Amino acid sequence: METKHQVHNLIILDESGSMGSIKESIIAGFNEIVQTVKGIEKEFPEQEHFISLVTFNGFGQKLLHFIDPVSKLEQIDANRYQPDASTPLYDAMGYSFAKLRQVLEGKSDYDVLVTILTDGEENASKEYTGQAIKKLIDELKLNRWTFTYIGTDHDVEKFAATISITNTIHFSKNEQGMKEMFLRENHSRHKYSQNIRDKKDSGTDLYKDEEVKS
């Protein structure tokens, strides 16, 4: 039996209190991502997709999914996503990267697409600094890890650049803005898998083509 190319979709989702105003849109958007990845796996049968979902706030990190086959994934609901407290973003990133990296140690036939979604900058981490996260991201980029930073209510591109992330989306914190953001996010996932099939650099300029469209 032929081994399929593994694609790991790691989603790090802000669950701090300020996300409460867009809670329903976030839940709907994540569930849409799951459906998109299921469709991508059917379109690219040589790829096997897994999803890991980590939510975080001042109370710590929650591992809602970890390397779960997308075909078996269930939707999240309001009981599983309850925004509260502060934004320890660096700790969430460090925790998530280390956990997945450990599992992939020694393997080679894989790609990792990391998506970070937050409405505010770091304000509460205790374990990791921005410098440590930047170093970690620079190392992981050399091993087929691609990073996307999606944010609102702060200078998204400027903050992402401080931790070596160049794929960014800024969204407006309203229903229309959320719809547009998730549409772009889903298009980028398709492009990512197409790049893997074409053996291109899978993570290069995921949003470039969309930005020049009228």
C-alpha positions as CSV (number, residue, x, y, z in Angstrom):
1,M,0.0,0.0,0.0
2,E,1.4,3.4,-1.1
3,T,2.2,5.8,1.8
4,K,0.4,9.1,1.4
5,H,2.1,12.5,2.0
6,Q,1.1,13.8,5.4
7,V,-0.2,17.4,5.7
8,H,-0.5,18.6,9.3
9,N,-2.9,21.5,9.8
10,L,-2.0,23.1,13.1
11,I,-4.5,25.8,14.2
12,I,-3.7,28.0,17.2
13,L,-6.9,29.9,18.2
14,D,-7.1,32.8,20.6
15,E,-9.8,32.1,23.3
16,S,-9.1,35.3,25.3
17,G,-12.0,37.4,26.6
18,S,-11.9,40.0,23.7
19,M,-12.7,37.2,21.2
20,G,-16.2,36.9,22.8
21,S,-17.7,39.5,20.4
22,I,-16.9,37.3,17.4
23,K,-17.4,33.9,19.1
24,E,-20.1,32.6,16.8
25,S,-18.2,33.7,13.7
26,I,-15.1,31.9,14.9
27,I,-16.9,28.7,15.6
28,A,-18.6,28.8,12.2
29,G,-15.2,29.6,10.5
30,F,-13.4,26.8,12.1
31,N,-16.1,24.3,11.2
32,E,-15.9,25.7,7.6
33,I,-12.1,25.1,7.6
34,V,-12.7,21.4,8.6
35,Q,-15.1,21.1,5.6
36,T,-12.6,22.8,3.3
37,V,-9.8,20.4,4.4
38,K,-12.0,17.4,3.9
39,G,-12.7,18.6,0.4
40,I,-9.0,19.2,-0.3
41,E,-8.2,15.6,0.9
42,K,-10.6,14.3,-1.7
43,E,-9.2,16.5,-4.4
44,F,-5.6,15.5,-3.6
45,P,-5.9,11.8,-2.7
46,E,-2.2,11.5,-2.6
47,Q,-2.3,13.7,0.6
48,E,-3.5,12.6,4.0
49,H,-4.6,15.6,6.1
50,F,-4.6,15.9,9.9
51,I,-5.8,18.7,12.1
52,S,-4.5,19.8,15.5
53,L,-6.5,22.6,17.3
54,V,-5.1,24.4,20.3
55,T,-7.1,27.2,22.0
56,F,-5.5,29.4,24.6
57,N,-6.1,32.2,27.1
58,G,-4.8,33.2,30.6
59,F,-6.0,29.9,32.1
60,G,-3.7,27.9,29.8
61,Q,-3.9,25.9,26.6
62,K,-6.6,23.5,25.5
63,L,-5.8,20.7,23.1
64,L,-9.2,20.2,21.3
65,H,-7.7,18.1,18.5
66,F,-4.2,16.6,18.1
67,I,-3.2,14.9,14.8
68,D,-6.8,13.8,14.2
69,P,-7.6,12.6,10.7
70,V,-9.8,15.2,9.1
71,S,-12.2,12.6,7.9
72,K,-13.2,11.8,11.5
73,L,-13.3,15.4,12.8
74,E,-16.3,16.7,14.5
75,Q,-17.4,20.3,14.6
76,I,-16.7,22.5,17.6
77,D,-19.5,24.4,19.4
78,A,-20.1,27.0,22.0
79,N,-19.5,24.6,24.8
80,R,-15.9,23.9,23.6
81,Y,-15.0,27.4,22.7
82,Q,-15.6,29.9,25.6
83,P,-13.5,33.1,25.4
84,D,-12.2,34.5,28.7
85,A,-9.1,36.1,30.3
86,S,-5.8,37.3,28.7
87,T,-3.6,36.5,25.7
88,P,-0.5,34.4,26.3
89,L,0.2,34.0,22.6
90,Y,3.9,33.1,22.8
91,D,3.2,30.3,25.3
92,A,0.5,28.9,23.1
93,M,2.8,28.9,20.1
94,G,5.7,27.4,21.9
95,Y,3.5,24.7,23.5
96,S,1.9,23.8,20.1
97,F,5.1,23.8,18.1
98,A,7.0,21.6,20.6
99,K,4.2,19.1,20.9
100,L,3.8,18.6,17.1
101,R,7.5,18.7,16.4
102,Q,8.1,15.9,18.9
103,V,5.7,13.6,17.0
104,L,7.2,14.4,13.6
105,E,10.8,13.8,14.8
106,G,12.6,11.5,12.4
107,K,9.9,11.7,9.7
108,S,10.4,13.3,6.3
109,D,7.3,12.9,4.1
110,Y,5.2,15.7,5.5
111,D,4.3,19.4,5.4
112,V,3.0,21.5,8.3
113,L,0.7,24.5,7.8
114,V,0.4,26.5,11.0
115,T,-2.4,29.1,11.3
116,I,-2.5,31.5,14.2
117,L,-5.7,33.5,14.7
118,T,-5.9,36.3,17.3
119,D,-7.5,39.7,17.9
120,G,-4.6,41.1,20.0
121,E,-0.9,41.0,20.7
122,E,0.8,39.0,23.3
123,N,0.2,40.1,26.9
124,A,0.6,37.3,29.3
125,S,3.2,34.6,28.4
126,K,5.4,33.2,31.2
127,E,7.3,30.4,29.4
128,Y,8.3,31.8,26.0
129,T,9.5,35.2,24.8
130,G,9.1,36.7,21.3
131,Q,12.8,36.1,20.6
132,A,12.5,32.5,21.5
133,I,9.4,32.0,19.3
134,K,11.2,33.8,16.4
135,K,14.1,31.4,16.7
136,L,11.8,28.4,16.8
137,I,9.9,29.5,13.7
138,D,13.1,30.2,11.8
139,E,14.2,26.6,12.6
140,L,10.9,25.0,11.7
141,K,10.7,26.8,8.4
142,L,13.7,24.8,7.3
143,N,11.7,21.6,7.9
144,R,8.6,22.3,5.7
145,W,6.7,24.2,8.3
146,T,4.7,27.2,6.9
147,F,3.2,29.9,9.1
148,T,0.2,32.2,8.7
149,Y,-0.7,34.9,11.1
150,I,-4.3,36.1,11.0
151,G,-5.2,39.1,13.2
152,T,-7.3,42.2,14.0
153,D,-7.2,45.2,16.4
154,H,-3.4,45.5,16.1
155,D,-0.7,46.0,13.4
156,V,-0.8,42.5,12.1
157,E,2.0,42.7,9.5
158,K,4.4,44.5,12.0
159,F,3.8,42.0,14.8
160,A,4.0,39.0,12.5
161,A,7.4,40.2,11.1
162,T,8.9,40.3,14.6
163,I,8.4,36.5,14.8
164,S,9.5,35.8,11.2
165,I,6.0,35.3,9.7
166,T,5.3,36.8,6.3
167,N,2.0,35.2,5.4
168,T,-0.6,37.4,7.0
169,I,-4.3,38.4,6.9
170,H,-5.8,41.4,8.6
171,F,-9.6,41.2,9.1
172,S,-12.3,43.5,10.3
173,K,-14.0,42.5,13.5
174,N,-17.5,42.1,12.1
175,E,-19.5,39.5,10.3
176,Q,-18.6,40.6,6.8
177,G,-14.9,40.9,7.7
178,M,-14.9,37.5,9.2
179,K,-16.6,35.9,6.1
180,E,-14.0,37.5,3.8
181,M,-11.1,36.4,6.0
182,F,-12.2,32.8,6.2
183,L,-12.8,32.8,2.4
184,R,-9.2,33.9,1.8
185,E,-8.0,31.4,4.4
186,N,-9.7,28.5,2.7
187,H,-8.4,29.6,-0.7
188,S,-4.9,29.6,0.7
189,R,-5.3,26.0,1.9
190,H,-6.2,24.9,-1.5
191,K,-3.2,26.7,-3.0
192,Y,-0.9,25.2,-0.4
193,S,-2.0,21.6,-1.3
194,Q,-1.7,22.4,-5.0
195,N,1.9,23.7,-4.4
196,I,2.7,20.4,-2.6
197,R,1.4,18.4,-5.6
198,D,3.4,20.6,-8.0
199,K,6.5,20.3,-5.7
200,K,6.8,24.0,-5.4
201,D,7.7,25.8,-2.2
202,S,4.4,25.2,-0.6
203,G,4.4,28.2,1.8
204,T,5.5,31.0,-0.5
205,D,3.2,34.0,-1.0
206,L,0.0,32.1,-0.1
207,Y,-2.1,35.3,-0.4
208,K,-0.1,37.2,-3.1
209,D,-2.4,36.2,-6.0
210,E,-5.5,37.2,-4.2
211,E,-4.2,40.6,-3.2
212,V,-3.7,41.7,-6.8
213,K,-7.2,40.6,-8.0
214,S,-9.7,43.4,-8.5
